[in-house]
Amino acid sequence: MSTAMRLKRFGTKKRPYYRIVVQDSKVATSSKTIDEVGTYRPIEEKDQIILNEEKVKSWIKKGVVVSPTVKDILNSQGITLSRTQD
């Protein structure tokens, strides 16, 4: 089973917010998730990105494939994608 860390969209029209989730890469984005590791609220001025860094790092060590958008979010928070990290 190949897993991916990607965004799952919620909210209303023109007021989106996203959950950063780990899912099977072969299922639809709106289907069941394995784990939720954070949120991203692009409209908000404060607390736009909330992450559980321990979960993110453990999934990266397990070999999860990170989408380009989530990769940008993680880099902005100072989390590297190295699998050999402690």
C-alpha angles and dihedrals in degrees: 000000000000115000131201134196108220146140124279113200124228134159134065135297110303091000104080129168127180138212117215103226142172113232141162103274093226097060131080119273092243095054131095118310130217096213140352114223103173152327136255121201109182094181096056122090095208127041095013093157125037116177137176096221095191092057092044093051093046092052091048089052089052090057104256115170110239120213117234093249094050089046089057091049092050092047091052088055093049097252113140123209096227112135093205093061122124 
